[in-house]
Amino acid sequence: MVISKPAPAQPVASAPKAQQHPPERLEQSATQPQPQVTRKEITAAPAAATSTPAAGDAPQLEPARSLQQQVALQTQIKSLQQNLRQRMASLVRRALSAVDQKTLADAQILLVQSSDAMKTGDFLQSLNLARKADLLVGAVEKQQ
């Protein structure tokens, strides 16, 4: 068995160097006059900049809900959640497709999340989650 030496490595082509501008061009651009800015252009620019809100401005917050409004919202959420539980219980007894079973499982997860949000006092989140669950249950009911 004969071991031969490896072939010598090919030299790697170097990357082309950046082209430099001819000296004439540099001289021409240095001698060209700069555009003059008038006083009107200077004062107009800041006015346009101040018309946009500053980055530190906070969005307007909703006013706090009264106790009556909170109680009414809680009642609405509890009613929707109870209605959903009943509808879901009647759907579980039916023969559902795999897709409908998955949709119903997703609705159940949303209902649990809605209850959790209610316990933490996040009533708007609780209502939104319950409404999403309601949409899913409604979609399964349409299939039946």
DSSP file (Angstrom, degrees, kcal/mol; ACC not computed):
  #  RESIDUE AA STRUCTURE BP1 BP2  ACC     N-H-->O    O-->H-N    N-H-->O    O-->H-N    TCO  KAPPA ALPHA  PHI   PSI    X-CA   Y-CA   Z-CA
    1    1 A M              0   0    0      0, 0.0     2,-0.5     0, 0.0     0, 0.0   0.000 360.0 360.0 360.0 131.2    0.0    0.0    0.0
    2    2 A V        -     0   0    0      2,-0.0     2,-0.6     0, 0.0     0, 0.0  -0.931 360.0-156.0-115.5 129.6    1.4    3.3   -1.1
    3    3 A I        -     0   0    0     -2,-0.5     2,-0.2     0, 0.0     0, 0.0  -0.910  14.9-159.6-104.5 122.7    0.4    6.6    0.6
    4    4 A S        -     0   0    0     -2,-0.6     3,-0.1     1,-0.1    -2,-0.0  -0.650  24.2-100.7-100.2 159.2    0.9    9.6   -1.6
    5    5 A K        -     0   0    0     -2,-0.2    -1,-0.1     1,-0.1     2,-0.0  -0.463  44.0-103.4 -73.9 146.3    1.2   13.2   -0.5
    6    6 A P        -     0   0    0      0, 0.0    -1,-0.1     0, 0.0     3,-0.1  -0.340  42.8 -95.1 -68.4 153.7   -1.9   15.4   -0.9
    7    7 A A        -     0   0    0      1,-0.1     3,-0.1    -3,-0.1    -3,-0.0  -0.362  49.9 -94.2 -66.4 146.9   -2.1   17.8   -3.8
    8    8 A P        -     0   0    0      0, 0.0    -1,-0.1     0, 0.0     2,-0.1  -0.334  48.2-100.1 -63.6 145.3   -0.9   21.3   -2.9
    9    9 A A        -     0   0    0      1,-0.1     3,-0.0    -3,-0.1     0, 0.0  -0.367  34.0-116.9 -67.7 141.3   -3.8   23.6   -1.9
   10   10 A Q        -     0   0    0      1,-0.1     2,-0.1    -3,-0.1    -1,-0.1  -0.579  35.7-104.9 -75.8 139.5   -5.0   26.0   -4.6
   11   11 A P        -     0   0    0      0, 0.0     2,-0.4     0, 0.0    -1,-0.1  -0.446  35.6-119.0 -66.5 137.5   -4.5   29.7   -3.7
   12   12 A V        -     0   0    0     -2,-0.1     2,-0.2     1,-0.1    -3,-0.0  -0.616  26.0-116.9 -79.9 131.7   -7.7   31.4   -2.7
   13   13 A A        -     0   0    0     -2,-0.4     2,-0.1     1,-0.1    -1,-0.1  -0.503  32.4-124.5 -69.0 132.1   -8.8   34.2   -4.9
   14   14 A S        -     0   0    0     -2,-0.2     3,-0.1     1,-0.1    -1,-0.1  -0.460  28.6 -98.3 -78.7 151.3   -8.8   37.4   -2.9
   15   15 A A        -     0   0    0     -2,-0.1    -1,-0.1     1,-0.1     2,-0.1  -0.389  47.2 -97.6 -66.8 142.8  -11.9   39.5   -2.7
   16   16 A P        -     0   0    0      0, 0.0    -1,-0.1     0, 0.0     2,-0.1  -0.366  41.8-117.0 -63.5 139.2  -11.9   42.4   -5.1
   17   17 A K        -     0   0    0      1,-0.1     2,-0.1    -3,-0.1     3,-0.1  -0.431  36.5 -90.8 -76.1 151.4  -10.9   45.6   -3.4
   18   18 A A        -     0   0    0     -2,-0.1     2,-0.2     1,-0.1    -1,-0.1  -0.359  45.5-115.5 -62.2 136.7  -13.4   48.5   -3.2
   19   19 A Q        -     0   0    0     -3,-0.1     2,-0.3    -2,-0.1    -1,-0.1  -0.527  25.6-140.8 -76.0 139.5  -13.1   50.8   -6.1
   20   20 A Q        -     0   0    0     -2,-0.2    -1,-0.0    -3,-0.1    -3,-0.0  -0.769  20.1-110.9 -99.6 147.1  -12.0   54.3   -5.4
   21   21 A H        -     0   0    0     -2,-0.3    -1,-0.0     1,-0.1     5,-0.0  -0.470  40.8-100.4 -71.7 144.7  -13.5   57.3   -7.1
   22   22 A P    >>  -     0   0    0      0, 0.0     4,-1.3     0, 0.0     3,-0.7  -0.340  32.4-114.5 -61.2 149.2  -11.2   59.0   -9.5
   23   23 A P  H 3> S+     0   0    0      0, 0.0     4,-2.1     0, 0.0     5,-0.2   0.802 112.1  64.8 -57.6 -30.2   -9.7   62.2   -7.9
   24   24 A E  H 3> S+     0   0    0      1,-0.2     4,-2.4     2,-0.2     5,-0.2   0.921 100.7  50.0 -61.8 -42.4  -11.5   64.4  -10.4
   25   25 A R  H <> S+     0   0    0     -3,-0.7     4,-2.4     1,-0.2     5,-0.2   0.918 109.6  50.3 -63.3 -43.7  -14.9   63.4   -9.1
   26   26 A L  H  X S+     0   0    0     -4,-1.3     4,-1.5     1,-0.2    -1,-0.2   0.902 111.8  48.4 -60.9 -40.7  -13.9   64.1   -5.5
   27   27 A E  H  X S+     0   0    0     -4,-2.1     4,-1.3     1,-0.2    -1,-0.2   0.898 110.4  51.3 -68.0 -38.8  -12.6   67.5   -6.4
   28   28 A Q  H  X S+     0   0    0     -4,-2.4     4,-1.0     1,-0.2     3,-0.3   0.913 109.8  48.5 -65.5 -42.3  -15.8   68.3   -8.4
   29   29 A S  H  < S+     0   0    0     -4,-2.4    -1,-0.2     1,-0.2    -2,-0.2   0.821 109.5  53.7 -69.4 -28.3  -18.1   67.4   -5.5
   30   30 A A  H  < S+     0   0    0     -4,-1.5    -1,-0.2    -5,-0.2    -2,-0.2   0.788 110.8  46.0 -74.2 -26.9  -16.1   69.5   -3.1
   31   31 A T  H  < S+     0   0    0     -4,-1.3    -1,-0.2    -3,-0.3    -2,-0.2   0.590  87.4 103.7 -93.5  -9.9  -16.3   72.5   -5.3
   32   32 A Q  S  < S-     0   0    0     -4,-1.0     2,-0.1    -3,-0.1    -3,-0.0  -0.493  80.9-107.1 -72.7 141.4  -20.0   72.3   -6.0
   33   33 A P        -     0   0    0      0, 0.0    -1,-0.1     0, 0.0    -2,-0.1  -0.389  29.5-119.8 -70.4 145.2  -22.1   74.8   -4.0
   34   34 A Q        -     0   0    0      1,-0.1     2,-0.1    -2,-0.1     0, 0.0  -0.578  35.6 -99.7 -79.9 144.4  -24.2   73.5   -1.1
   35   35 A P        -     0   0    0      0, 0.0     2,-0.4     0, 0.0    -1,-0.1  -0.397  38.3-126.1 -65.7 142.3  -28.0   74.1   -1.4
   36   36 A Q        -     0   0    0     -2,-0.1     2,-0.5    -3,-0.0     0, 0.0  -0.722  14.9-144.2 -93.3 139.2  -29.1   77.0    0.7
   37   37 A V        -     0   0    0     -2,-0.4     2,-0.1     3,-0.0    -1,-0.0  -0.868  14.7-140.6-103.9 131.4  -31.9   76.6    3.2
   38   38 A T     >  -     0   0    0     -2,-0.5     4,-1.5     1,-0.1     3,-0.2  -0.436  23.6-110.8 -88.4 166.8  -34.3   79.5    3.7
   39   39 A R  H  > S+     0   0    0      1,-0.2     4,-2.1     2,-0.2     5,-0.2   0.842 116.5  58.3 -63.3 -35.3  -35.7   80.6    7.0
   40   40 A K  H  > S+     0   0    0      1,-0.2     4,-1.9     2,-0.2    -1,-0.2   0.901 104.8  50.3 -62.9 -41.0  -39.2   79.4    6.0
   41   41 A E  H  > S+     0   0    0      1,-0.2     4,-1.5     2,-0.2    -1,-0.2   0.871 109.7  51.3 -65.6 -36.2  -37.9   75.8    5.5
   42   42 A I  H  < S+     0   0    0     -4,-1.5    -1,-0.2     1,-0.2    -2,-0.2   0.918 113.6  42.6 -68.6 -43.0  -36.3   75.8    8.9
   43   43 A T  H  X S+     0   0    0     -4,-2.1     4,-0.9     1,-0.2    -1,-0.2   0.776 110.7  57.0 -76.6 -24.3  -39.4   77.0   10.8
   44   44 A A  H  X S+     0   0    0     -4,-1.9     4,-1.5    -5,-0.2    -1,-0.2   0.852  98.3  61.1 -74.1 -33.3  -41.7   74.6    8.8
   45   45 A A  H  X S+     0   0    0     -4,-1.5     4,-1.6     1,-0.2     3,-0.3   0.927 102.6  47.7 -63.0 -47.9  -39.8   71.5    9.8
   46   46 A P  H  > S+     0   0    0      0, 0.0     4,-1.9     0, 0.0    -1,-0.2   0.854 106.6  58.9 -64.2 -31.3  -40.3   71.7   13.6
   47   47 A A  H  X S+     0   0    0     -4,-0.9     4,-0.7     1,-0.2    -2,-0.2   0.902 106.1  48.2 -63.2 -39.0  -44.0   72.4   13.2
   48   48 A A  H  < S+     0   0    0     -4,-1.5     3,-0.5    -3,-0.3     4,-0.4   0.863 110.2  52.6 -67.4 -35.1  -44.4   69.1   11.3
   49   49 A A  H >< S+     0   0    0     -4,-1.6     3,-0.7     1,-0.2    -1,-0.2   0.840 106.2  52.7 -70.7 -32.8  -42.5   67.3   14.0
   50   50 A T  H 3< S+     0   0    0     -4,-1.9    -1,-0.2     1,-0.2    -2,-0.2   0.632  93.5  72.6 -80.3 -11.6  -44.6   68.6   16.9
   51   51 A S  T 3< S+     0   0    0     -4,-0.7    -1,-0.2    -3,-0.5    -2,-0.2   0.746  86.4  74.7 -74.5 -20.8  -47.9   67.5   15.2
   52   52 A T  S <  S-     0   0    0     -3,-0.7     2,-0.0    -4,-0.4     0, 0.0  -0.678  95.8-103.2 -89.4 146.6  -47.1   63.8   16.0
   53   53 A P        -     0   0    0      0, 0.0    -1,-0.1     0, 0.0    -2,-0.1  -0.332  39.7-104.2 -68.1 149.6  -47.5   62.7   19.6
   54   54 A A    >   -     0   0    0      1,-0.1     3,-1.4    -4,-0.1    -4,-0.0  -0.334  25.6-116.5 -70.6 155.4  -44.4   62.2   21.7
   55   55 A A  T 3  S+     0   0    0      1,-0.3    -1,-0.1    -2,-0.0     0, 0.0   0.780 112.9  56.3 -65.3 -26.6  -43.1   58.7   22.3
   56   56 A G  T 3  S+     0   0    0      2,-0.1    -1,-0.3     0, 0.0     2,-0.2   0.510  77.6 116.6 -86.1  -4.1  -43.7   59.1   26.1
   57   57 A D    <   -     0   0    0     -3,-1.4     0, 0.0     1,-0.1     0, 0.0  -0.449  58.9-140.4 -67.5 134.0  -47.4   60.0   25.8
   58   58 A A        -     0   0    0     -2,-0.2     3,-0.1     1,-0.1    -2,-0.1  -0.687  20.3-107.6 -93.3 147.5  -49.6   57.4   27.5
   59   59 A P        -     0   0    0      0, 0.0     2,-0.2     0, 0.0    -1,-0.1  -0.317  44.4 -90.3 -68.8 158.2  -52.9   56.3   25.9
   60   60 A Q        -     0   0    0      1,-0.1     2,-0.2    -2,-0.0     0, 0.0  -0.482  42.8-138.5 -69.2 136.1  -56.2   57.4   27.6
   61   61 A L        -     0   0    0     -2,-0.2     3,-0.1    -3,-0.1    -1,-0.1  -0.643  20.1-105.4 -94.0 153.6  -57.4   55.0   30.2
   62   62 A E        -     0   0    0     -2,-0.2     3,-0.1     1,-0.1    -1,-0.1  -0.483  42.3-103.0 -72.7 146.6  -61.1   54.1   30.7
   63   63 A P        -     0   0    0      0, 0.0    -1,-0.1     0, 0.0     2,-0.0  -0.385  47.8 -90.6 -66.7 152.0  -62.8   55.6   33.6
   64   64 A A        -     0   0    0      1,-0.1     2,-0.2    -3,-0.1    -3,-0.0  -0.331  43.9-115.2 -63.7 142.4  -63.2   53.3   36.6
   65   65 A R        -     0   0    0      1,-0.1    -1,-0.1    -3,-0.1     2,-0.0  -0.516  27.8-116.7 -78.9 146.0  -66.5   51.4   36.6
   66   66 A S     >  -     0   0    0     -2,-0.2     4,-2.2     1,-0.1     5,-0.2  -0.294  28.8-105.5 -73.8 167.4  -68.9   52.0   39.3
   67   67 A L  H  > S+     0   0    0      1,-0.2     4,-2.3     2,-0.2     5,-0.2   0.875 122.2  53.9 -62.3 -38.0  -69.8   49.3   41.7
   68   68 A Q  H  > S+     0   0    0      1,-0.2     4,-2.4     2,-0.2    -1,-0.2   0.911 108.3  49.1 -63.2 -42.5  -73.2   48.9   40.0
   69   69 A Q  H  > S+     0   0    0      1,-0.2     4,-2.3     2,-0.2    -2,-0.2   0.889 110.7  50.4 -65.0 -39.0  -71.5   48.4   36.6
   70   70 A Q  H  X S+     0   0    0     -4,-2.2     4,-2.5     2,-0.2    -1,-0.2   0.909 111.0  48.2 -66.0 -41.6  -69.1   45.8   38.1
   71   71 A V  H  X S+     0   0    0     -4,-2.3     4,-2.4     2,-0.2    -2,-0.2   0.914 112.0  49.7 -64.9 -42.4  -72.0   43.8   39.6
   72   72 A A  H  X S+     0   0    0     -4,-2.4     4,-2.2     2,-0.2    -2,-0.2   0.892 111.6  49.0 -63.6 -39.5  -73.9   44.0   36.3
   73   73 A L  H  X S+     0   0    0     -4,-2.3     4,-2.4     2,-0.2    -2,-0.2   0.909 110.7  50.1 -66.4 -42.8  -70.9   42.8   34.4
   74   74 A Q  H  X S+     0   0    0     -4,-2.5     4,-2.7     2,-0.2     5,-0.2   0.908 111.0  49.8 -61.1 -42.0  -70.3   39.9   36.9
   75   75 A T  H  X S+     0   0    0     -4,-2.4     4,-2.3     1,-0.2    -2,-0.2   0.914 110.7  49.4 -63.9 -43.1  -73.9   38.9   36.6
   76   76 A Q  H  X S+     0   0    0     -4,-2.2     4,-2.2     2,-0.2    -2,-0.2   0.914 112.8  47.3 -61.9 -43.4  -73.7   38.9   32.8
   77   77 A I  H  X S+     0   0    0     -4,-2.4     4,-2.8     2,-0.2     5,-0.2   0.935 112.2  48.7 -65.4 -47.0  -70.5   36.8   32.8
   78   78 A K  H  X S+     0   0    0     -4,-2.7     4,-2.4     1,-0.2    -1,-0.2   0.892 111.7  50.0 -61.5 -39.5  -71.9   34.3   35.3
   79   79 A S  H  X S+     0   0    0     -4,-2.3     4,-2.4    -5,-0.2    -1,-0.2   0.923 112.2  47.0 -64.7 -44.3  -75.1   33.9   33.2
   80   80 A L  H  X S+     0   0    0     -4,-2.2     4,-2.4     1,-0.2    -2,-0.2   0.913 112.6  49.7 -63.9 -42.9  -73.1   33.4   30.0
   81   81 A Q  H  X S+     0   0    0     -4,-2.8     4,-2.3     2,-0.2    -2,-0.2   0.912 111.6  48.2 -63.4 -42.3  -70.8   30.9   31.7
   82   82 A Q  H  X S+     0   0    0     -4,-2.4     4,-2.0     2,-0.2    -2,-0.2   0.914 111.6  50.1 -64.4 -42.8  -73.8   28.9   33.1
   83   83 A N  H  X S+     0   0    0     -4,-2.4     4,-2.3     1,-0.2    -1,-0.2   0.898 110.2  51.0 -61.4 -41.3  -75.5   28.9   29.7
   84   84 A L  H  X S+     0   0    0     -4,-2.4     4,-2.8     1,-0.2     5,-0.2   0.911 107.2  53.0 -63.3 -43.1  -72.3   27.6   28.1
   85   85 A R  H  X S+     0   0    0     -4,-2.3     4,-2.2     1,-0.2    -1,-0.2   0.910 110.8  47.2 -60.0 -42.2  -72.0   24.8   30.6
   86   86 A Q  H  X S+     0   0    0     -4,-2.0     4,-1.8     2,-0.2    -1,-0.2   0.936 113.8  46.4 -65.2 -46.5  -75.5   23.6   29.9
   87   87 A R  H  X S+     0   0    0     -4,-2.3     4,-1.6     1,-0.2    -2,-0.2   0.893 113.0  49.7 -63.3 -40.1  -75.1   23.8   26.1
   88   88 A M  H  X S+     0   0    0     -4,-2.8     4,-2.0     1,-0.2    -1,-0.2   0.884 107.7  54.6 -67.4 -38.0  -71.8   22.0   26.3
   89   89 A A  H  X S+     0   0    0     -4,-2.2     4,-0.9    -5,-0.2    -1,-0.2   0.882 109.0  47.9 -63.4 -37.9  -73.3   19.3   28.5
   90   90 A S  H  < S+     0   0    0     -4,-1.8     4,-0.4     1,-0.2    -1,-0.2   0.836 111.4  50.9 -72.8 -30.2  -76.0   18.6   25.9
   91   91 A L  H >< S+     0   0    0     -4,-1.6     3,-1.2     1,-0.2    -2,-0.2   0.843 101.4  61.0 -74.0 -32.9  -73.4   18.5   23.1
   92   92 A V  H 3< S+     0   0    0     -4,-2.0    -1,-0.2     1,-0.3    -2,-0.2   0.828  98.2  58.8 -63.7 -30.9  -71.2   16.0   24.9
   93   93 A R  T 3< S+     0   0    0     -4,-0.9    -1,-0.3    -5,-0.1    -2,-0.2   0.682  95.9  81.3 -72.1 -17.5  -74.0   13.5   24.9
   94   94 A R  S <  S-     0   0    0     -3,-1.2     2,-0.8    -4,-0.4    -3,-0.0  -0.435  94.6-100.4 -87.1 162.2  -74.2   13.6   21.1
   95   95 A A        -     0   0    0     -2,-0.1     2,-0.3     0, 0.0    -2,-0.1  -0.746  51.2-173.8 -81.1 111.6  -72.0   11.7   18.6
   96   96 A L        -     0   0    0     -2,-0.8    44,-0.0    -4,-0.2     2,-0.0  -0.790  24.1-114.2-110.7 150.5  -69.6   14.4   17.5
   97   97 A S     >  -     0   0    0     -2,-0.3     4,-2.5     1,-0.1     5,-0.2  -0.279  37.1-104.0 -70.6 166.7  -66.9   14.4   14.8
   98   98 A A  H  > S+     0   0    0      1,-0.2     4,-2.0     2,-0.2     5,-0.1   0.875 123.3  51.6 -61.6 -37.2  -63.3   14.6   15.9
   99   99 A V  H  > S+     0   0    0      2,-0.2     4,-2.4     1,-0.2    -1,-0.2   0.920 110.4  47.6 -66.6 -43.5  -63.2   18.2   14.8
  100  100 A D  H  > S+     0   0    0      2,-0.2     4,-2.5     1,-0.2    -2,-0.2   0.876 110.0  52.9 -65.8 -37.3  -66.3   19.1   16.8
  101  101 A Q  H  X S+     0   0    0     -4,-2.5     4,-2.1     2,-0.2    -1,-0.2   0.905 110.4  48.0 -63.0 -40.7  -64.9   17.3   19.8
  102  102 A K  H  X S+     0   0    0     -4,-2.0     4,-2.3     2,-0.2    -2,-0.2   0.908 111.2  50.4 -65.5 -42.2  -61.7   19.4   19.5
  103  103 A T  H  X S+     0   0    0     -4,-2.4     4,-2.1     1,-0.2    -2,-0.2   0.902 111.0  49.0 -62.7 -41.2  -63.7   22.6   19.2
  104  104 A L  H  X S+     0   0    0     -4,-2.5     4,-2.0     2,-0.2    -1,-0.2   0.873 109.8  51.7 -66.7 -37.2  -65.7   21.7   22.2
  105  105 A A  H  X S+     0   0    0     -4,-2.1     4,-2.0     2,-0.2    -2,-0.2   0.896 109.4  50.4 -65.0 -39.8  -62.5   21.0   24.2
  106  106 A D  H  X S+     0   0    0     -4,-2.3     4,-2.2     1,-0.2    -2,-0.2   0.895 109.0  51.6 -64.4 -39.4  -61.2   24.4   23.1
  107  107 A A  H  X S+     0   0    0     -4,-2.1     4,-2.2     1,-0.2    -2,-0.2   0.887 107.7  52.7 -63.8 -38.4  -64.4   26.0   24.3
  108  108 A Q  H  X S+     0   0    0     -4,-2.0     4,-2.2     2,-0.2    -2,-0.2   0.899 108.2  50.6 -63.9 -40.4  -64.0   24.2   27.7
  109  109 A I  H  X S+     0   0    0     -4,-2.0     4,-2.4     1,-0.2    -2,-0.2   0.920 110.7  49.0 -62.9 -43.6  -60.5   25.6   28.0
  110  110 A L  H  X S+     0   0    0     -4,-2.2     4,-2.3     1,-0.2    -1,-0.2   0.878 109.3  53.0 -63.6 -36.9  -61.8   29.1   27.3
  111  111 A L  H  X S+     0   0    0     -4,-2.2     4,-2.1     2,-0.2    -1,-0.2   0.902 109.5  48.0 -65.6 -41.0  -64.5   28.7   29.8
  112  112 A V  H  X S+     0   0    0     -4,-2.2     4,-2.3     2,-0.2    -2,-0.2   0.914 112.1  49.7 -64.8 -42.6  -62.0   27.7   32.5
  113  113 A Q  H  X S+     0   0    0     -4,-2.4     4,-2.5     1,-0.2    -2,-0.2   0.876 108.8  53.4 -63.7 -36.8  -59.8   30.7   31.6
  114  114 A S  H  X S+     0   0    0     -4,-2.3     4,-2.0     2,-0.2    -1,-0.2   0.916 109.1  48.2 -63.2 -43.0  -62.9   32.9   31.8
  115  115 A S  H  X S+     0   0    0     -4,-2.1     4,-2.0     2,-0.2    -2,-0.2   0.899 111.3  50.6 -64.2 -40.4  -63.6   31.6   35.3
  116  116 A D  H  X S+     0   0    0     -4,-2.3     4,-1.6     1,-0.2    -2,-0.2   0.913 109.8  49.5 -63.9 -42.4  -60.0   32.2   36.4
  117  117 A A  H  <>S+     0   0    0     -4,-2.5     5,-2.3     1,-0.2     4,-0.5   0.870 108.8  53.9 -64.4 -35.6  -60.1   35.7   35.1
  118  118 A M  H ><5S+     0   0    0     -4,-2.0     3,-1.0     1,-0.2    -1,-0.2   0.905 106.4  52.0 -63.9 -41.7  -63.3   36.3   37.0
  119  119 A K  H 3<5S+     0   0    0     -4,-2.0    -1,-0.2     1,-0.2    -2,-0.2   0.839 109.2  49.7 -65.0 -32.9  -61.6   35.1   40.2
  120  120 A T  T 3<5S-     0   0    0     -4,-1.6    -1,-0.2    -5,-0.1    -2,-0.2   0.509 119.1-110.5 -85.0  -3.5  -58.7   37.6   39.7
  121  121 A G  T < 5S+     0   0    0     -3,-1.0     2,-1.5    -4,-0.5     3,-0.2   0.561  76.3 133.6  89.1   7.8  -61.1   40.5   39.1
  122  122 A D     >< +     0   0    0     -5,-2.3     4,-2.2     1,-0.2    -1,-0.2  -0.646  23.9 167.2 -91.5  80.8  -60.4   40.9   35.4
  123  123 A F  H  >  +     0   0    0     -2,-1.5     4,-2.6     1,-0.2    -1,-0.2   0.860  69.1  52.3 -69.5 -37.9  -64.0   41.1   34.3
  124  124 A L  H  > S+     0   0    0      2,-0.2     4,-2.5     1,-0.2    -1,-0.2   0.918 112.0  46.6 -65.4 -41.4  -63.4   42.3   30.8
  125  125 A Q  H  > S+     0   0    0      2,-0.2     4,-2.5     1,-0.2     5,-0.2   0.908 112.0  51.8 -64.6 -40.8  -61.0   39.5   30.0
  126  126 A S  H  X S+     0   0    0     -4,-2.2     4,-2.2     1,-0.2    -2,-0.2   0.918 111.0  47.1 -61.3 -44.0  -63.4   37.0   31.6
  127  127 A L  H  X S+     0   0    0     -4,-2.6     4,-2.4     2,-0.2    -2,-0.2   0.913 111.4  50.9 -65.3 -42.7  -66.3   38.3   29.4
  128  128 A N  H  X S+     0   0    0     -4,-2.5     4,-2.0     1,-0.2    -2,-0.2   0.911 111.6  47.6 -61.8 -42.6  -64.1   38.2   26.3
  129  129 A L  H  X S+     0   0    0     -4,-2.5     4,-2.3     2,-0.2    -1,-0.2   0.901 111.4  50.4 -66.0 -40.5  -63.1   34.6   27.0
  130  130 A A  H  X S+     0   0    0     -4,-2.2     4,-2.2    -5,-0.2    -2,-0.2   0.889 109.6  51.4 -64.7 -38.4  -66.7   33.5   27.7
  131  131 A R  H  X S+     0   0    0     -4,-2.4     4,-2.1     2,-0.2    -1,-0.2   0.890 108.7  50.9 -65.6 -38.8  -67.8   35.1   24.4
  132  132 A K  H  X S+     0   0    0     -4,-2.0     4,-2.0     2,-0.2    -2,-0.2   0.919 110.4  49.0 -63.8 -42.5  -65.1   33.3   22.5
  133  133 A A  H  X S+     0   0    0     -4,-2.3     4,-2.6     1,-0.2     5,-0.2   0.889 108.4  54.9 -62.5 -38.1  -66.3   30.0   24.1
  134  134 A D  H  X S+     0   0    0     -4,-2.2     4,-2.4     1,-0.2    -1,-0.2   0.893 106.3  51.0 -61.8 -40.9  -69.8   30.9   23.1
  135  135 A L  H  X S+     0   0    0     -4,-2.1     4,-1.9     2,-0.2    -1,-0.2   0.908 111.1  48.0 -63.2 -41.8  -68.8   31.3   19.5
  136  136 A L  H  X S+     0   0    0     -4,-2.0     4,-1.9     2,-0.2    -2,-0.2   0.922 112.2  47.8 -66.2 -43.3  -67.1   27.9   19.5
  137  137 A V  H  X S+     0   0    0     -4,-2.6     4,-2.5     1,-0.2    -2,-0.2   0.904 110.5  53.3 -63.9 -40.2  -70.1   26.2   21.1
  138  138 A G  H  X S+     0   0    0     -4,-2.4     4,-1.8    -5,-0.2    -1,-0.2   0.877 106.5  52.6 -61.2 -38.1  -72.4   27.9   18.6
  139  139 A A  H  X S+     0   0    0     -4,-1.9     4,-1.1     2,-0.2    -1,-0.2   0.891 110.2  47.4 -65.6 -39.0  -70.3   26.6   15.7
  140  140 A V  H  X S+     0   0    0     -4,-1.9     4,-0.8     1,-0.2     3,-0.4   0.901 109.7  53.8 -68.2 -39.6  -70.5   23.1   17.0
  141  141 A E  H >< S+     0   0    0     -4,-2.5     3,-0.6     1,-0.2    -2,-0.2   0.863 104.1  55.8 -62.5 -35.5  -74.3   23.5   17.5
  142  142 A K  H 3< S+     0   0    0     -4,-1.8    -1,-0.2     1,-0.2    -2,-0.2   0.835 102.7  56.4 -65.6 -31.3  -74.6   24.6   13.8
  143  143 A Q  H 3<        0   0    0     -4,-1.1    -1,-0.2    -3,-0.4    -2,-0.2   0.723 360.0 360.0 -72.0 -21.1  -73.0   21.3   12.7
  144  144 A Q    <<        0   0    0     -4,-0.8    -1,-0.2    -3,-0.6    -2,-0.2   0.441 360.0 360.0 -86.1 360.0  -75.6   19.2   14.5
